[in-house]
Amino acid sequence: MAGVADHAGGGNADENVRPDLATEAFVTHRNLLFTVAYEMLGSAADAEDVLQETWLKWSGVDLGAVHDHRAYLVKITTRQALTRLRTLGRRRESYVGPWLPEPLLTTPDVAEDVELADSVSMAMLLVLETLTPTERAVFVLREVFDLGYDEIADAVGKNAAAVRQIAHRARSHVAARRPRGAVSAAETRGAMAAFQRAIETGDLQSLLDILAPDVVALSDGGGVKQALPRPVVGADRVARVFVAGWNKVGAVTSLEPVQVNGAPALIVRLDGELDGVMAVRVENGLIAGLYYVRNPEKLSRVEQETVVSR
């Protein structure tokens, strides 16, 4: 990133010692820091801004007084993400239509880490949106990255006892809303393949067969691209909406299987141009959630893989 390059060079030999150590530590943990910020914000663009802010603060730290570089960097990232999350919350109140997280084309190894894949899934990020900023930070740091309560307390500006209470409340909240039961990548891939075949053939019955009775479809155009203005609920309504849409543009549309946010998904192209990304939530072998991101501002991370890590 530009900030690292700018701070890593220049000056005399003595001045170079600290920036070189700072750069090495930052680069070592960069993918982790990005993942922390992304899970808190649901936006790769905002996560990158948080990383830039983190670097600027980190480059001014006295490393001689820092015993654990990883923990200190996570603390800075969390604090910057919390500040941005509170601002984003106000912006999203005026967002046009349903808001969906920014999809990431992820590396194949993400799916092998079941907990990481679940934590960055579109469905989980939507659940995290229902938490308060502090609850979200505590949940992500504790449940996904397994930080100790004292470390989390330092990062969110609370005492350890308060953090334990917040963690318990956040876990209960998430448990009541998250998908029920573990779903394998193969199961999701099978459901997505069946969905793709049904859409491409216009087979309404086949589409109904792969959709859960209470399936919910959300699409995000950000006020720029046409999208569903509100959630569509129920297999019959969802199937008819998607079949009708395909009948209008199917001749110039292609669906490309990819892995997005650690799970099978589809990239949609119209006349060869990127139009959007479809992701799903699967329960009991059926598609229970269908997410279609069309907002052009959210599609910059689906042509090239993004590394996420714990």
Helices and strands as residue ranges (DSSP letters): H 2-8, H 13-41, H 44-58, G 63-65, H 69-92, G 108-112, H 114-120, H 122-128, H 133-139, I 140-144, H 149-156, H 160-177, H 185-201, H 204-210, E 211-220, E 232-233, H 235-249, G 250-252, E 253-260, E 263-270, E 273-283, E 286-293, G 296-298
